[in-house]
Amino acid sequence: MRVAIRTVLVVEDEPDFRRLLEQLLRQAGYRVSAVRNGRRALVRLRRGPRPCIILLDLRMPVMSGHELLSVLRDHPRHRMIPVVLMTSEGPDGQTQGAAGFIRKPFEAKQLLRTVARHCA
């Protein structure tokens, strides 16, 4: 599978927040692919280049972040993609396998440092 250098997959159901993340990441020089739920993320992963990181909201309709994380960790092509969870709640026992956790709301610098660490 080809890896698109500095491509970030954003999985976030809230449209305004998703657009804000897209804008912030693009301004920082990343390519961004953004979807509104876990099911769409799986489709995007099948069709597009492998991202260097997935920013994943935990609470979403259709397929939650917990469900998507579980599917990714069980899939040979996707298990090594770092997944950073984003939520307004604290981490829980279902976040095992994530590369990191960011509590909403967060500072733009914090997000960009986290992404840079995985997309060097």
Biopython code that builds the backbone (N, CA, C, O; Angstrom):
import numpy as np
from Bio.PDB.StructureBuilder import StructureBuilder

atoms = [
    (1, "MET", "N", (0.849, -1.187, 0.000)),
    (1, "MET", "CA", (0.000, 0.000, 0.000)),
    (1, "MET", "C", (0.888, 1.242, 0.000)),
    (1, "MET", "O", (1.837, 1.322, 0.780)),
    (2, "ARG", "N", (0.599, 2.182, -0.841)),
    (2, "ARG", "CA", (1.407, 3.394, -0.889)),
    (2, "ARG", "C", (1.043, 4.326, 0.264)),
    (2, "ARG", "O", (-0.114, 4.399, 0.679)),
    (3, "VAL", "N", (2.034, 5.025, 0.766)),
    (3, "VAL", "CA", (1.828, 5.962, 1.864)),
    (3, "VAL", "C", (1.958, 7.365, 1.307)),
    (3, "VAL", "O", (2.979, 7.712, 0.714)),
    (4, "ALA", "N", (0.930, 8.168, 1.496)),
    (4, "ALA", "CA", (1.004, 9.571, 1.096)),
    (4, "ALA", "C", (1.625, 10.332, 2.259)),
    (4, "ALA", "O", (1.032, 10.441, 3.332)),
    (5, "ILE", "N", (2.798, 10.844, 2.040)),
    (5, "ILE", "CA", (3.514, 11.539, 3.096)),
    (5, "ILE", "C", (2.689, 12.726, 3.558)),
    (5, "ILE", "O", (2.204, 13.527, 2.759)),
    (6, "ARG", "N", (2.546, 12.810, 4.858)),
    (6, "ARG", "CA", (1.872, 13.936, 5.507)),
    (6, "ARG", "C", (0.385, 14.035, 5.169)),
    (6, "ARG", "O", (-0.162, 15.136, 5.102)),
    (7, "THR", "N", (-0.263, 12.907, 4.959)),
    (7, "THR", "CA", (-1.711, 12.892, 4.789)),
    (7, "THR", "C", (-2.344, 12.520, 6.122)),
    (7, "THR", "O", (-1.958, 11.534, 6.750)),
    (8, "VAL", "N", (-3.313, 13.312, 6.544)),
    (8, "VAL", "CA", (-4.002, 13.097, 7.811)),
    (8, "VAL", "C", (-5.452, 12.743, 7.503)),
    (8, "VAL", "O", (-6.110, 13.429, 6.721)),
    (9, "LEU", "N", (-5.948, 11.673, 8.116)),
    (9, "LEU", "CA", (-7.358, 11.317, 8.017)),
    (9, "LEU", "C", (-8.054, 11.808, 9.277)),
    (9, "LEU", "O", (-7.723, 11.382, 10.383)),
    (10, "VAL", "N", (-9.013, 12.699, 9.107)),
    (10, "VAL", "CA", (-9.805, 13.241, 10.214)),
    (10, "VAL", "C", (-11.165, 12.557, 10.186)),
    (10, "VAL", "O", (-11.854, 12.577, 9.167)),
    (11, "VAL", "N", (-11.551, 11.951, 11.309)),
    (11, "VAL", "CA", (-12.846, 11.288, 11.427)),
    (11, "VAL", "C", (-13.602, 12.009, 12.536)),
    (11, "VAL", "O", (-13.348, 11.787, 13.719)),
    (12, "GLU", "N", (-14.530, 12.869, 12.143)),
    (12, "GLU", "CA", (-15.231, 13.762, 13.072)),
    (12, "GLU", "C", (-16.626, 14.039, 12.536)),
    (12, "GLU", "O", (-16.774, 14.444, 11.384)),
    (13, "ASP", "N", (-17.653, 13.825, 13.356)),
    (13, "ASP", "CA", (-19.028, 13.998, 12.885)),
    (13, "ASP", "C", (-19.520, 15.437, 12.938)),
    (13, "ASP", "O", (-20.474, 15.769, 12.234)),
    (14, "GLU", "N", (-18.925, 16.290, 13.725)),
    (14, "GLU", "CA", (-19.377, 17.671, 13.863)),
    (14, "GLU", "C", (-18.801, 18.499, 12.705)),
    (14, "GLU", "O", (-17.590, 18.717, 12.651)),
    (15, "PRO", "N", (-19.654, 18.964, 11.777)),
    (15, "PRO", "CA", (-19.151, 19.608, 10.553)),
    (15, "PRO", "C", (-18.261, 20.827, 10.785)),
    (15, "PRO", "O", (-17.230, 20.964, 10.126)),
    (16, "ASP", "N", (-18.636, 21.711, 11.703)),
    (16, "ASP", "CA", (-17.834, 22.914, 11.918)),
    (16, "ASP", "C", (-16.456, 22.564, 12.478)),
    (16, "ASP", "O", (-15.446, 23.139, 12.072)),
    (17, "PHE", "N", (-16.429, 21.632, 13.396)),
    (17, "PHE", "CA", (-15.146, 21.224, 13.977)),
    (17, "PHE", "C", (-14.297, 20.499, 12.941)),
    (17, "PHE", "O", (-13.081, 20.685, 12.892)),
    (18, "ARG", "N", (-14.928, 19.680, 12.118)),
    (18, "ARG", "CA", (-14.212, 18.963, 11.059)),
    (18, "ARG", "C", (-13.575, 19.963, 10.087)),
    (18, "ARG", "O", (-12.414, 19.806, 9.708)),
    (19, "ARG", "N", (-14.325, 20.976, 9.689)),
    (19, "ARG", "CA", (-13.784, 22.003, 8.778)),
    (19, "ARG", "C", (-12.638, 22.784, 9.433)),
    (19, "ARG", "O", (-11.649, 23.112, 8.777)),
    (20, "LEU", "N", (-12.777, 23.074, 10.713)),
    (20, "LEU", "CA", (-11.723, 23.782, 11.431)),
    (20, "LEU", "C", (-10.434, 22.956, 11.452)),
    (20, "LEU", "O", (-9.349, 23.488, 11.219)),
    (21, "LEU", "N", (-10.555, 21.663, 11.730)),
    (21, "LEU", "CA", (-9.384, 20.786, 11.720)),
    (21, "LEU", "C", (-8.753, 20.724, 10.330)),
    (21, "LEU", "O", (-7.531, 20.788, 10.191)),
    (22, "GLU", "N", (-9.588, 20.598, 9.311)),
    (22, "GLU", "CA", (-9.080, 20.563, 7.933)),
    (22, "GLU", "C", (-8.278, 21.820, 7.627)),
    (22, "GLU", "O", (-7.171, 21.741, 7.096)),
    (23, "GLN", "N", (-8.836, 22.977, 7.961)),
    (23, "GLN", "CA", (-8.180, 24.251, 7.677)),
    (23, "GLN", "C", (-6.853, 24.366, 8.433)),
    (23, "GLN", "O", (-5.840, 24.760, 7.855)),
    (24, "LEU", "N", (-6.861, 24.029, 9.696)),
    (24, "LEU", "CA", (-5.655, 24.109, 10.519)),
    (24, "LEU", "C", (-4.553, 23.208, 9.962)),
    (24, "LEU", "O", (-3.401, 23.626, 9.845)),
    (25, "LEU", "N", (-4.907, 21.990, 9.626)),
    (25, "LEU", "CA", (-3.918, 21.035, 9.129)),
    (25, "LEU", "C", (-3.404, 21.421, 7.743)),
    (25, "LEU", "O", (-2.212, 21.283, 7.467)),
    (26, "ARG", "N", (-4.277, 21.895, 6.881)),
    (26, "ARG", "CA", (-3.834, 22.329, 5.543)),
    (26, "ARG", "C", (-2.886, 23.519, 5.639)),
    (26, "ARG", "O", (-1.881, 23.581, 4.930)),
    (27, "GLN", "N", (-3.210, 24.458, 6.516)),
    (27, "GLN", "CA", (-2.328, 25.611, 6.695)),
    (27, "GLN", "C", (-0.953, 25.197, 7.209)),
    (27, "GLN", "O", (0.041, 25.879, 6.961)),
    (28, "ALA", "N", (-0.902, 24.080, 7.923)),
    (28, "ALA", "CA", (0.372, 23.570, 8.443)),
    (28, "ALA", "C", (1.094, 22.707, 7.412)),
    (28, "ALA", "O", (2.175, 22.191, 7.694)),
    (29, "GLY", "N", (0.513, 22.543, 6.218)),
    (29, "GLY", "CA", (1.191, 21.840, 5.145)),
    (29, "GLY", "C", (0.823, 20.370, 4.975)),
    (29, "GLY", "O", (1.485, 19.652, 4.226)),
    (30, "TYR", "N", (-0.214, 19.921, 5.651)),
    (30, "TYR", "CA", (-0.651, 18.522, 5.517)),
    (30, "TYR", "C", (-1.733, 18.397, 4.455)),
    (30, "TYR", "O", (-2.496, 19.331, 4.206)),
    (31, "ARG", "N", (-1.782, 17.226, 3.837)),
    (31, "ARG", "CA", (-2.930, 16.868, 3.007)),
    (31, "ARG", "C", (-3.962, 16.295, 3.971)),
    (31, "ARG", "O", (-3.614, 15.555, 4.891)),
    (32, "VAL", "N", (-5.213, 16.633, 3.764)),
    (32, "VAL", "CA", (-6.247, 16.207, 4.702)),
    (32, "VAL", "C", (-7.364, 15.502, 3.964)),
    (32, "VAL", "O", (-7.842, 15.953, 2.922)),
    (33, "SER", "N", (-7.762, 14.389, 4.534)),
    (33, "SER", "CA", (-8.946, 13.666, 4.086)),
    (33, "SER", "C", (-9.852, 13.624, 5.302)),
    (33, "SER", "O", (-9.435, 13.162, 6.364)),
    (34, "ALA", "N", (-11.086, 14.099, 5.170)),
    (34, "ALA", "CA", (-11.980, 14.191, 6.320)),
    (34, "ALA", "C", (-13.304, 13.497, 6.028)),
    (34, "ALA", "O", (-13.877, 13.650, 4.950)),
    (35, "VAL", "N", (-13.779, 12.732, 7.008)),
    (35, "VAL", "CA", (-15.039, 12.012, 6.900)),
    (35, "VAL", "C", (-15.830, 12.185, 8.191)),
    (35, "VAL", "O", (-15.288, 12.605, 9.213)),
    (36, "ARG", "N", (-17.136, 11.851, 8.130)),
    (36, "ARG", "CA", (-17.989, 12.129, 9.281)),
    (36, "ARG", "C", (-18.301, 10.941, 10.184)),
    (36, "ARG", "O", (-18.975, 11.109, 11.200)),
    (37, "ASN", "N", (-17.827, 9.740, 9.837)),
    (37, "ASN", "CA", (-18.039, 8.608, 10.740)),
    (37, "ASN", "C", (-17.073, 7.472, 10.404)),
    (37, "ASN", "O", (-16.361, 7.517, 9.401)),
    (38, "GLY", "N", (-17.066, 6.470, 11.255)),
    (38, "GLY", "CA", (-16.134, 5.360, 11.100)),
    (38, "GLY", "C", (-16.336, 4.555, 9.839)),
    (38, "GLY", "O", (-15.366, 4.108, 9.227)),
    (39, "ARG", "N", (-17.566, 4.364, 9.444)),
    (39, "ARG", "CA", (-17.832, 3.595, 8.228)),
    (39, "ARG", "C", (-17.236, 4.280, 7.009)),
    (39, "ARG", "O", (-16.631, 3.629, 6.157)),
    (40, "ARG", "N", (-17.409, 5.601, 6.929)),
    (40, "ARG", "CA", (-16.823, 6.348, 5.808)),
    (40, "ARG", "C", (-15.293, 6.329, 5.865)),
    (40, "ARG", "O", (-14.627, 6.350, 4.829)),
    (41, "ALA", "N", (-14.746, 6.291, 7.072)),
    (41, "ALA", "CA", (-13.287, 6.211, 7.215)),
    (41, "ALA", "C", (-12.762, 4.908, 6.623)),
    (41, "ALA", "O", (-11.720, 4.899, 5.967)),
    (42, "LEU", "N", (-13.471, 3.816, 6.848)),
    (42, "LEU", "CA", (-13.036, 2.534, 6.286)),
    (42, "LEU", "C", (-13.065, 2.558, 4.764)),
    (42, "LEU", "O", (-12.169, 2.016, 4.116)),
    (43, "VAL", "N", (-14.080, 3.178, 4.195)),
    (43, "VAL", "CA", (-14.158, 3.314, 2.736)),
    (43, "VAL", "C", (-12.977, 4.143, 2.235)),
    (43, "VAL", "O", (-12.325, 3.778, 1.257)),
    (44, "ARG", "N", (-12.708, 5.245, 2.901)),
    (44, "ARG", "CA", (-11.604, 6.127, 2.495)),
    (44, "ARG", "C", (-10.267, 5.394, 2.600)),
    (44, "ARG", "O", (-9.405, 5.561, 1.737)),
    (45, "LEU", "N", (-10.087, 4.595, 3.634)),
    (45, "LEU", "CA", (-8.840, 3.845, 3.787)),
    (45, "LEU", "C", (-8.671, 2.803, 2.688)),
    (45, "LEU", "O", (-7.550, 2.531, 2.259)),
    (46, "ARG", "N", (-9.762, 2.225, 2.235)),
    (46, "ARG", "CA", (-9.690, 1.244, 1.140)),
    (46, "ARG", "C", (-9.338, 1.910, -0.176)),
    (46, "ARG", "O", (-8.599, 1.336, -0.977)),
    (47, "ARG", "N", (-9.848, 3.100, -0.416)),
    (47, "ARG", "CA", (-9.706, 3.759, -1.717)),
    (47, "ARG", "C", (-8.514, 4.689, -1.828)),
    (47, "ARG", "O", (-7.944, 4.850, -2.907)),
    (48, "GLY", "N", (-8.139, 5.292, -0.729)),
    (48, "GLY", "CA", (-7.114, 6.328, -0.803)),
    (48, "GLY", "C", (-5.766, 5.877, -0.314)),
    (48, "GLY", "O", (-5.586, 4.720, 0.065)),
    (49, "PRO", "N", (-4.819, 6.787, -0.322)),
    (49, "PRO", "CA", (-3.485, 6.467, 0.199)),
    (49, "PRO", "C", (-3.540, 6.312, 1.716)),
    (49, "PRO", "O", (-4.431, 6.843, 2.379)),
    (50, "ARG", "N", (-2.583, 5.583, 2.241)),
    (50, "ARG", "CA", (-2.512, 5.351, 3.684)),
    (50, "ARG", "C", (-2.092, 6.654, 4.377)),
    (50, "ARG", "O", (-1.071, 7.242, 4.020)),
    (51, "PRO", "N", (-2.868, 7.102, 5.358)),
    (51, "PRO", "CA", (-2.480, 8.330, 6.064)),
    (51, "PRO", "C", (-1.346, 8.070, 7.049)),
    (51, "PRO", "O", (-1.121, 6.935, 7.469)),
    (52, "CYS", "N", (-0.640, 9.130, 7.411)),
    (52, "CYS", "CA", (0.410, 8.994, 8.416)),
    (52, "CYS", "C", (-0.176, 8.983, 9.818)),
    (52, "CYS", "O", (0.483, 8.553, 10.764)),
    (53, "ILE", "N", (-1.422, 9.457, 9.959)),
    (53, "ILE", "CA", (-2.105, 9.472, 11.257)),
    (53, "ILE", "C", (-3.610, 9.574, 11.017)),
    (53, "ILE", "O", (-4.060, 10.113, 10.005)),
    (54, "ILE", "N", (-4.374, 9.046, 11.968)),
    (54, "ILE", "CA", (-5.825, 9.207, 11.969)),
    (54, "ILE", "C", (-6.201, 9.959, 13.233)),
    (54, "ILE", "O", (-5.864, 9.529, 14.336)),
    (55, "LEU", "N", (-6.898, 11.079, 13.082)),
    (55, "LEU", "CA", (-7.455, 11.820, 14.213)),
    (55, "LEU", "C", (-8.906, 11.387, 14.334)),
    (55, "LEU", "O", (-9.702, 11.619, 13.424)),
    (56, "LEU", "N", (-9.251, 10.765, 15.441)),
    (56, "LEU", "CA", (-10.518, 10.055, 15.564)),
    (56, "LEU", "C", (-11.352, 10.539, 16.739)),
    (56, "LEU", "O", (-10.945, 10.436, 17.896)),
    (57, "ASP", "N", (-12.524, 11.067, 16.422)),
    (57, "ASP", "CA", (-13.513, 11.413, 17.443)),
    (57, "ASP", "C", (-14.093, 10.103, 17.982)),
    (57, "ASP", "O", (-14.303, 9.163, 17.216)),
    (58, "LEU", "N", (-14.348, 10.034, 19.265)),
    (58, "LEU", "CA", (-14.874, 8.796, 19.830)),
    (58, "LEU", "C", (-16.385, 8.667, 19.696)),
    (58, "LEU", "O", (-16.895, 7.577, 19.440)),
    (59, "ARG", "N", (-17.101, 9.768, 19.868)),
    (59, "ARG", "CA", (-18.567, 9.707, 19.849)),
    (59, "ARG", "C", (-19.097, 10.178, 18.499)),
    (59, "ARG", "O", (-19.106, 11.370, 18.190)),
    (60, "MET", "N", (-19.543, 9.193, 17.699)),
    (60, "MET", "CA", (-20.088, 9.493, 16.376)),
    (60, "MET", "C", (-21.231, 8.533, 16.081)),
    (60, "MET", "O", (-21.273, 7.427, 16.620)),
    (61, "PRO", "N", (-22.154, 8.952, 15.229)),
    (61, "PRO", "CA", (-23.208, 8.026, 14.796)),
    (61, "PRO", "C", (-22.673, 7.043, 13.756)),
    (61, "PRO", "O", (-21.548, 7.196, 13.281)),
    (62, "VAL", "N", (-23.443, 6.071, 13.413)),
    (62, "VAL", "CA", (-23.174, 5.056, 12.394)),
    (62, "VAL", "C", (-22.119, 4.063, 12.872)),
    (62, "VAL", "O", (-22.427, 2.887, 13.066)),
    (63, "MET", "N", (-20.881, 4.516, 13.064)),
    (63, "MET", "CA", (-19.818, 3.671, 13.613)),
    (63, "MET", "C", (-18.983, 4.563, 14.519)),
    (63, "MET", "O", (-18.352, 5.512, 14.054)),
    (64, "SER", "N", (-18.981, 4.264, 15.798)),
    (64, "SER", "CA", (-18.279, 5.111, 16.767)),
    (64, "SER", "C", (-16.764, 4.985, 16.608)),
    (64, "SER", "O", (-16.259, 4.104, 15.913)),
    (65, "GLY", "N", (-16.067, 5.889, 17.269)),
    (65, "GLY", "CA", (-14.615, 5.826, 17.277)),
    (65, "GLY", "C", (-14.098, 4.553, 17.922)),
    (65, "GLY", "O", (-13.100, 3.989, 17.474)),
    (66, "HIS", "N", (-14.770, 4.097, 18.976)),
    (66, "HIS", "CA", (-14.381, 2.841, 19.623)),
    (66, "HIS", "C", (-14.480, 1.676, 18.639)),
    (66, "HIS", "O", (-13.579, 0.841, 18.551)),
    (67, "GLU", "N", (-15.585, 1.635, 17.907)),
    (67, "GLU", "CA", (-15.789, 0.547, 16.933)),
    (67, "GLU", "C", (-14.741, 0.605, 15.826)),
    (67, "GLU", "O", (-14.172, -0.420, 15.450)),
    (68, "LEU", "N", (-14.487, 1.798, 15.308)),
    (68, "LEU", "CA", (-13.491, 1.942, 14.245)),
    (68, "LEU", "C", (-12.107, 1.552, 14.740)),
    (68, "LEU", "O", (-11.382, 0.851, 14.034)),
    (69, "LEU", "N", (-11.727, 1.983, 15.921)),
    (69, "LEU", "CA", (-10.416, 1.641, 16.465)),
    (69, "LEU", "C", (-10.257, 0.123, 16.561)),
    (69, "LEU", "O", (-9.198, -0.416, 16.240)),
    (70, "SER", "N", (-11.294, -0.549, 16.997)),
    (70, "SER", "CA", (-11.254, -2.008, 17.101)),
    (70, "SER", "C", (-11.057, -2.661, 15.732)),
    (70, "SER", "O", (-10.254, -3.583, 15.589)),
    (71, "VAL", "N", (-11.791, -2.180, 14.731)),
    (71, "VAL", "CA", (-11.655, -2.721, 13.369)),
    (71, "VAL", "C", (-10.250, -2.467, 12.825)),
    (71, "VAL", "O", (-9.648, -3.352, 12.217)),
    (72, "LEU", "N", (-9.734, -1.266, 13.043)),
    (72, "LEU", "CA", (-8.395, -0.933, 12.548)),
    (72, "LEU", "C", (-7.326, -1.818, 13.172)),
    (72, "LEU", "O", (-6.414, -2.268, 12.479)),
    (73, "ARG", "N", (-7.426, -2.068, 14.450)),
    (73, "ARG", "CA", (-6.419, -2.867, 15.152)),
    (73, "ARG", "C", (-6.474, -4.338, 14.755)),
    (73, "ARG", "O", (-5.489, -5.059, 14.914)),
    (74, "ASP", "N", (-7.610, -4.784, 14.242)),
    (74, "ASP", "CA", (-7.744, -6.172, 13.788)),
    (74, "ASP", "C", (-7.405, -6.345, 12.314)),
    (74, "ASP", "O", (-7.357, -7.474, 11.826)),
    (75, "HIS", "N", (-7.171, -5.262, 11.602)),
    (75, "HIS", "CA", (-6.943, -5.310, 10.158)),
    (75, "HIS", "C", (-5.445, -5.219, 9.856)),
    (75, "HIS", "O", (-4.801, -4.259, 10.279)),
    (76, "PRO", "N", (-4.875, -6.188, 9.137)),
    (76, "PRO", "CA", (-3.428, -6.193, 8.886)),
    (76, "PRO", "C", (-2.902, -4.952, 8.165)),
    (76, "PRO", "O", (-1.782, -4.519, 8.436)),
    (77, "ARG", "N", (-3.685, -4.372, 7.252)),
    (77, "ARG", "CA", (-3.210, -3.200, 6.495)),
    (77, "ARG", "C", (-3.305, -1.912, 7.297)),
    (77, "ARG", "O", (-2.611, -0.944, 6.989)),
    (78, "HIS", "N", (-4.149, -1.884, 8.318)),
    (78, "HIS", "CA", (-4.400, -0.625, 9.019)),
    (78, "HIS", "C", (-3.907, -0.591, 10.457)),
    (78, "HIS", "O", (-3.893, 0.472, 11.078)),
    (79, "ARG", "N", (-3.509, -1.720, 10.991)),
    (79, "ARG", "CA", (-3.189, -1.762, 12.429)),
    (79, "ARG", "C", (-1.990, -0.907, 12.815)),
    (79, "ARG", "O", (-1.874, -0.506, 13.973)),
    (80, "MET", "N", (-1.103, -0.622, 11.880)),
    (80, "MET", "CA", (0.085, 0.158, 12.214)),
    (80, "MET", "C", (-0.096, 1.666, 12.031)),
    (80, "MET", "O", (0.812, 2.438, 12.339)),
    (81, "ILE", "N", (-1.244, 2.088, 11.539)),
    (81, "ILE", "CA", (-1.492, 3.529, 11.402)),
    (81, "ILE", "C", (-1.748, 4.096, 12.792)),
    (81, "ILE", "O", (-2.634, 3.611, 13.495)),
    (82, "PRO", "N", (-0.991, 5.115, 13.207)),
    (82, "PRO", "CA", (-1.240, 5.707, 14.514)),
    (82, "PRO", "C", (-2.611, 6.376, 14.553)),
    (82, "PRO", "O", (-2.983, 7.111, 13.638)),
    (83, "VAL", "N", (-3.352, 6.114, 15.617)),
    (83, "VAL", "CA", (-4.678, 6.697, 15.811)),
    (83, "VAL", "C", (-4.637, 7.528, 17.084)),
    (83, "VAL", "O", (-4.324, 7.017, 18.159)),
    (84, "VAL", "N", (-4.956, 8.820, 16.955)),
    (84, "VAL", "CA", (-5.038, 9.705, 18.106)),
    (84, "VAL", "C", (-6.501, 10.026, 18.329)),
    (84, "VAL", "O", (-7.184, 10.538, 17.442)),
    (85, "LEU", "N", (-6.968, 9.719, 19.524)),
    (85, "LEU", "CA", (-8.372, 9.904, 19.875)),
    (85, "LEU", "C", (-8.627, 11.329, 20.321)),
    (85, "LEU", "O", (-7.803, 11.938, 21.004)),
    (86, "MET", "N", (-9.788, 11.857, 19.923)),
    (86, "MET", "CA", (-10.203, 13.203, 20.315)),
    (86, "MET", "C", (-11.580, 13.088, 20.964)),
    (86, "MET", "O", (-12.511, 12.549, 20.366)),
    (87, "THR", "N", (-11.703, 13.599, 22.191)),
    (87, "THR", "CA", (-13.002, 13.582, 22.857)),
    (87, "THR", "C", (-13.013, 14.573, 24.001)),
    (87, "THR", "O", (-11.967, 14.943, 24.533)),
    (88, "SER", "N", (-14.206, 14.995, 24.373)),
    (88, "SER", "CA", (-14.337, 15.912, 25.507)),
    (88, "SER", "C", (-14.310, 15.152, 26.828)),
    (88, "SER", "O", (-14.169, 15.754, 27.893)),
    (89, "GLU", "N", (-14.445, 13.847, 26.759)),
    (89, "GLU", "CA", (-14.389, 13.009, 27.959)),
    (89, "GLU", "C", (-12.981, 12.461, 28.128)),
    (89, "GLU", "O", (-12.158, 12.551, 27.216)),
    (90, "GLY", "N", (-12.713, 11.906, 29.272)),
    (90, "GLY", "CA", (-11.401, 11.307, 29.518)),
    (90, "GLY", "C", (-11.275, 9.973, 28.819)),
    (90, "GLY", "O", (-12.276, 9.408, 28.380)),
    (91, "PRO", "N", (-10.062, 9.460, 28.708)),
    (91, "PRO", "CA", (-9.870, 8.141, 28.100)),
    (91, "PRO", "C", (-10.530, 7.064, 28.962)),
    (91, "PRO", "O", (-10.638, 7.205, 30.180)),
    (92, "ASP", "N", (-10.964, 6.000, 28.316)),
    (92, "ASP", "CA", (-11.575, 4.901, 29.055)),
    (92, "ASP", "C", (-10.919, 3.589, 28.650)),
    (92, "ASP", "O", (-9.969, 3.590, 27.867)),
    (93, "GLY", "N", (-11.396, 2.506, 29.157)),
    (93, "GLY", "CA", (-10.793, 1.204, 28.900)),
    (93, "GLY", "C", (-10.880, 0.746, 27.465)),
    (93, "GLY", "O", (-10.180, -0.190, 27.079)),
    (94, "GLN", "N", (-11.727, 1.383, 26.651)),
    (94, "GLN", "CA", (-11.898, 0.973, 25.263)),
    (94, "GLN", "C", (-10.924, 1.674, 24.318)),
    (94, "GLN", "O", (-11.039, 1.527, 23.102)),
    (95, "THR", "N", (-9.988, 2.418, 24.845)),
    (95, "THR", "CA", (-9.061, 3.172, 23.997)),
    (95, "THR", "C", (-7.730, 2.454, 23.822)),
    (95, "THR", "O", (-6.784, 3.037, 23.292)),
    (96, "GLN", "N", (-7.642, 1.229, 24.248)),
    (96, "GLN", "CA", (-6.414, 0.469, 24.083)),
    (96, "GLN", "C", (-6.089, 0.330, 22.597)),
    (96, "GLN", "O", (-6.968, 0.047, 21.783)),
    (97, "GLY", "N", (-4.853, 0.526, 22.264)),
    (97, "GLY", "CA", (-4.431, 0.440, 20.874)),
    (97, "GLY", "C", (-4.284, 1.799, 20.214)),
    (97, "GLY", "O", (-3.809, 1.888, 19.082)),
    (98, "ALA", "N", (-4.685, 2.859, 20.904)),
    (98, "ALA", "CA", (-4.530, 4.205, 20.350)),
    (98, "ALA", "C", (-3.110, 4.694, 20.600)),
    (98, "ALA", "O", (-2.477, 4.327, 21.590)),
    (99, "ALA", "N", (-2.622, 5.522, 19.691)),
    (99, "ALA", "CA", (-1.282, 6.090, 19.820)),
    (99, "ALA", "C", (-1.267, 7.301, 20.730)),
    (99, "ALA", "O", (-0.204, 7.730, 21.179)),
    (100, "GLY", "N", (-2.433, 7.854, 21.006)),
    (100, "GLY", "CA", (-2.507, 9.036, 21.842)),
    (100, "GLY", "C", (-3.931, 9.458, 22.075)),
    (100, "GLY", "O", (-4.876, 8.864, 21.557)),
    (101, "PHE", "N", (-4.064, 10.501, 22.870)),
    (101, "PHE", "CA", (-5.373, 11.000, 23.277)),
    (101, "PHE", "C", (-5.277, 12.506, 23.428)),
    (101, "PHE", "O", (-4.350, 13.014, 24.059)),
    (102, "ILE", "N", (-6.234, 13.220, 22.850)),
    (102, "ILE", "CA", (-6.313, 14.675, 23.004)),
    (102, "ILE", "C", (-7.707, 15.004, 23.520)),
    (102, "ILE", "O", (-8.712, 14.610, 22.929)),
    (103, "ARG", "N", (-7.752, 15.732, 24.630)),
    (103, "ARG", "CA", (-9.036, 16.128, 25.203)),
    (103, "ARG", "C", (-9.513, 17.438, 24.549)),
    (103, "ARG", "O", (-8.779, 18.425, 24.485)),
    (104, "LYS", "N", (-10.762, 17.414, 24.069)),
    (104, "LYS", "CA", (-11.378, 18.623, 23.508)),
    (104, "LYS", "C", (-11.873, 19.492, 24.655)),
    (104, "LYS", "O", (-12.315, 18.950, 25.668)),
    (105, "PRO", "N", (-11.818, 20.783, 24.545)),
    (105, "PRO", "CA", (-11.143, 21.546, 23.492)),
    (105, "PRO", "C", (-9.632, 21.514, 23.714)),
    (105, "PRO", "O", (-9.157, 21.393, 24.843)),
    (106, "PHE", "N", (-8.895, 21.624, 22.620)),
    (106, "PHE", "CA", (-7.447, 21.597, 22.721)),
    (106, "PHE", "C", (-6.871, 22.771, 21.957)),
    (106, "PHE", "O", (-7.535, 23.377, 21.117)),
    (107, "GLU", "N", (-5.633, 23.077, 22.263)),
    (107, "GLU", "CA", (-4.919, 24.152, 21.587)),
    (107, "GLU", "C", (-4.432, 23.660, 20.231)),
    (107, "GLU", "O", (-4.057, 22.496, 20.085)),
    (108, "ALA", "N", (-4.437, 24.537, 19.249)),
    (108, "ALA", "CA", (-3.961, 24.186, 17.909)),
    (108, "ALA", "C", (-2.512, 23.682, 17.963)),
    (108, "ALA", "O", (-2.164, 22.725, 17.272)),
    (109, "LYS", "N", (-1.676, 24.319, 18.776)),
    (109, "LYS", "CA", (-0.274, 23.907, 18.875)),
    (109, "LYS", "C", (-0.154, 22.477, 19.386)),
    (109, "LYS", "O", (0.696, 21.717, 18.923)),
    (110, "GLN", "N", (-1.001, 22.115, 20.336)),
    (110, "GLN", "CA", (-0.977, 20.756, 20.877)),
    (110, "GLN", "C", (-1.306, 19.743, 19.786)),
    (110, "GLN", "O", (-0.635, 18.719, 19.659)),
    (111, "LEU", "N", (-2.338, 20.032, 19.003)),
    (111, "LEU", "CA", (-2.728, 19.137, 17.917)),
    (111, "LEU", "C", (-1.612, 19.017, 16.883)),
    (111, "LEU", "O", (-1.267, 17.911, 16.467)),
    (112, "LEU", "N", (-1.052, 20.139, 16.472)),
    (112, "LEU", "CA", (-0.003, 20.128, 15.449)),
    (112, "LEU", "C", (1.254, 19.409, 15.932)),
    (112, "LEU", "O", (1.906, 18.729, 15.140)),
    (113, "ARG", "N", (1.608, 19.543, 17.204)),
    (113, "ARG", "CA", (2.747, 18.795, 17.754)),
    (113, "ARG", "C", (2.489, 17.291, 17.695)),
    (113, "ARG", "O", (3.371, 16.508, 17.341)),
    (114, "THR", "N", (1.275, 16.908, 18.044)),
    (114, "THR", "CA", (0.913, 15.485, 18.032)),
    (114, "THR", "C", (0.985, 14.928, 16.615)),
    (114, "THR", "O", (1.546, 13.854, 16.400)),
    (115, "VAL", "N", (0.423, 15.646, 15.650)),
    (115, "VAL", "CA", (0.439, 15.198, 14.268)),
    (115, "VAL", "C", (1.880, 15.147, 13.747)),
    (115, "VAL", "O", (2.262, 14.178, 13.092)),
    (116, "ALA", "N", (2.669, 16.163, 14.028)),
    (116, "ALA", "CA", (4.067, 16.210, 13.561)),
    (116, "ALA", "C", (4.868, 15.026, 14.093)),
    (116, "ALA", "O", (5.726, 14.492, 13.391)),
    (117, "ARG", "N", (4.597, 14.619, 15.310)),
    (117, "ARG", "CA", (5.310, 13.489, 15.916)),
    (117, "ARG", "C", (5.105, 12.197, 15.126)),
    (117, "ARG", "O", (5.993, 11.347, 15.071)),
    (118, "HIS", "N", (3.927, 12.057, 14.514)),
    (118, "HIS", "CA", (3.617, 10.838, 13.773)),
    (118, "HIS", "C", (3.799, 10.963, 12.264)),
    (118, "HIS", "O", (3.803, 9.960, 11.550)),
    (119, "CYS", "N", (3.949, 12.189, 11.783)),
    (119, "CYS", "CA", (4.029, 12.406, 10.328)),
    (119, "CYS", "C", (5.352, 13.047, 9.941)),
    (119, "CYS", "O", (5.412, 13.815, 8.981)),
    (120, "ALA", "N", (6.393, 12.746, 10.664)),
    (120, "ALA", "CA", (7.699, 13.348, 10.381)),
    (120, "ALA", "C", (8.216, 12.905, 9.027)),
    (120, "ALA", "O", (9.303, 13.312, 8.618)),
]
sb = StructureBuilder()
sb.init_structure("model")
sb.init_model(0)
sb.init_chain("A")
sb.init_seg("    ")
for serial, (resi, resn, name, xyz) in enumerate(atoms, 1):
    if name == "N":
        sb.init_residue(resn, " ", resi, " ")
    sb.init_atom(name, np.array(xyz, "f"), 0.0, 1.0, " ", f" {name:<3s}", serial, name[0])
structure = sb.get_structure()
